[in-house]
């Protein structure tokens, strides 16, 4: 089965990123490529991503939103409140993470805000995945992210 991944890559690999991914992941299907990230599907085990040097950070893609305008975090929190995060449990079998925190990103900057929505979502995810909430020193993170291209992502980080 193929999972979908979101990877942030080093700026010097910008031009060759699709070729590198297809070399390392022969069954990879590129779904979206922007200046600093790529979204692709592959059946490679998630643990393998921790060994790839040209990928700065790799995440399991939980949900992608296109053409977000205006109050763009609202539809992401609404979707997250209604859907299950059982994918995380399956992928976490490869890593053994015990704790997490939620990070809110807007155009590459970590932001604060939406406190009630974040706390509610943290409790929901903790109940569904058996991960504990640790806002100071977590094993992993779940990012709720809005990009400059008006995309939104809910992603699960695959490394500390």
Protein Blocks (a to p, Z undefined) as FASTA:
>chain_A
ZZdddddddfklmmmmmmmmmmmmmmbccfbdcfkbccdddfbdfklmmmmmklmbacdd
fbdcehiehjlklmmmmmmmmpccklmmmmmmmnopabdcddddeehiaceejklmmmmm
mmmmmmmnopacdfklccbdcdddddfkopacddddfbZZ
